[in-house]
Every structure is written in C-alpha cells, then in structure tokens.
C-alpha cells in the first residue's frame, strides 16, 4: 500500500490533492451543471404548527396546566407529575383524559375523576370533558416525573 495513504499527514500527495481541488469525474468544474437548490423549497414552506388539541398545541397545553393544579391529597405532588394521567386526547372541543389512581382502593377513587372532569371541562375552548379511569397498566413510582421524585426525596 502507498505510504502516503497510511499517513495522517494531510499534505498533498499523489493520492490526495485536497477537497478544494475536487472535480466531477470527466467534467471540468466550471462547466458542470448546477444541481437542484434544495434550500429554496425549504425556505418557501410555512412552519408546521400543531393542532390546538394535539400535544404541544395551545389547548392541549392549557388542559395539562389545569391537571397540574390538581393535587393528590395524600402526596404533595400534582396528579400530572405523579404519573396518574396516561393520556389527553382532544377532538374539536371534546377532551378525553385517561387516568389511573395510585391504587384501586384509593380514598379519592370517587372524587378525583369527577374533579378532573369538571376542571378539564372548565378550560376555555373545551366544551365537554370525559374521564376514563383505568388500572391497566397499574400505577407505579416509575411513572412519576423527575420533579415529583425530587419533591418526594426519591432522587
């Protein structure tokens, strides 16, 4: 093998003339046709903004902020950061919140879903709200946000 190819020395050699001197095979660089300008189409595109009810949309974020104002009475952490909210789906002006409780025998098993439904329905732009309570998968501390774990001294 040519010793110049094995070297890390980037000086010009018979094998490497430098990228600034690269030419298309068989074509002189000044005569080469200009390629398609991909940036032109990119600059003409408008930014992709999420739907109001989609994650990162304005309405979705308002519902999440409302859920962060509801606290578990036994644990000093809001239900969203506690990991009790499994999903928020918004279609038109109807919100569906899928949630769980820390245990099926939770003392707020009757009142917590009702509070979530009432508070979610009160968000401006939401006409009706529904709560689906599920215990599959069951809640566990791994579902908590880092902020919740820090608040509870688990980090």
WOTA-V206685 format. One record per backbone hydrogen bond with DSSP energy under -1.0 kcal/mol. CO is the residue of the C=O (numbers start at 1). NH is the residue of the N-H. E is the energy in kcal/mol with one decimal. If there is no record, write none. Layout:
<<CO/NH/E> <CO/NH/E>>
This chain:
<<2/5/-1.4> <16/13/-2.6> <18/21/-1.3> <19/22/-1.6> <24/27/-1.8> <28/31/-1.3> <36/38/-1.1> <38/42/-1.2> <39/43/-2.4> <40/44/-1.1> <52/60/-2.1> <54/57/-3.2> <57/61/-2.5> <58/62/-1.9> <59/63/-2.0> <60/64/-2.4> <61/65/-2.5> <62/66/-1.9> <63/67/-2.3> <64/68/-1.8> <66/69/-1.3> <67/70/-1.3> <70/79/-2.7> <75/77/-2.3> <77/72/-1.7> <78/82/-1.8> <79/84/-2.1> <80/83/-1.1> <81/145/-2.9> <84/100/-2.4> <87/98/-2.7> <89/96/-3.2> <91/94/-2.6> <93/127/-2.7> <93/128/-1.8> <94/91/-2.5> <95/130/-2.0> <96/89/-2.7> <97/132/-2.9> <98/86/-2.5> <98/87/-1.7> <99/134/-2.7> <103/106/-1.8> <106/109/-1.9> <108/112/-2.9> <111/115/-2.4> <112/116/-2.5> <113/117/-2.2> <114/118/-2.4> <115/119/-2.8> <116/120/-2.3> <117/121/-2.2> <120/123/-1.4> <123/126/-2.4> <128/95/-2.6> <130/97/-2.9> <132/99/-2.6> <140/143/-2.3> <141/144/-1.6> <145/149/-2.2> <146/150/-2.5> <147/151/-2.3> <148/152/-1.9> <149/154/-3.6> <150/153/-1.3>>
